[in-house]
Amino acid sequence: MRKFTIAAIAVLSIAGSGAVYAQFHRPWMEHFRHVRMNPEDRAAFVDARIAAVHAGLKLNADQEKLWPPVEAAVREFAKLRIDRANARMNAAPGAADKPEDPVARLRQQAEDMGASSGSEEDRRCRRSPLQDAR
């Protein structure tokens, strides 16, 4: 009888934990699901992030002189990302953002990566004096 009781409790606890886990939800994460930022908010977040990175770097006087080209490169790259996000946001809901054909989708991704790689190379050129000043 004792073995049966222990087995029954084990089965009920395993089955019950699955039901509890299935109903678990995080109310503090609900507002993150449907966040749609307008272009002004995106620009404000970019400015805040750049300011936070600048403050976190704690640059010395020599490095501080070299910060403006780095900041310009970061802003340029952020502008590319914001433009893409705005294009996705402004796309018609019925229009498919991604092509159905896998090859066409890969081509689109390659074009997007090619566009960002050009700006990546530009950022590296602008960032190198800041790294050399360490």
Secondary structure, 3 states (H helix, E strand, C coil): CHHHHHHHHHHHHHHHHHHHHHHCCCHHHHHHHCCCCCHHHHHHHHHHHHHHHHHHHCCCHHHHHCHHHHHHHHHHHHHHHHHHHHHHHHCCCCCCCCCCCHHHHHHHHHHHHHHHHHHHHHHHHHHHHHHHCC
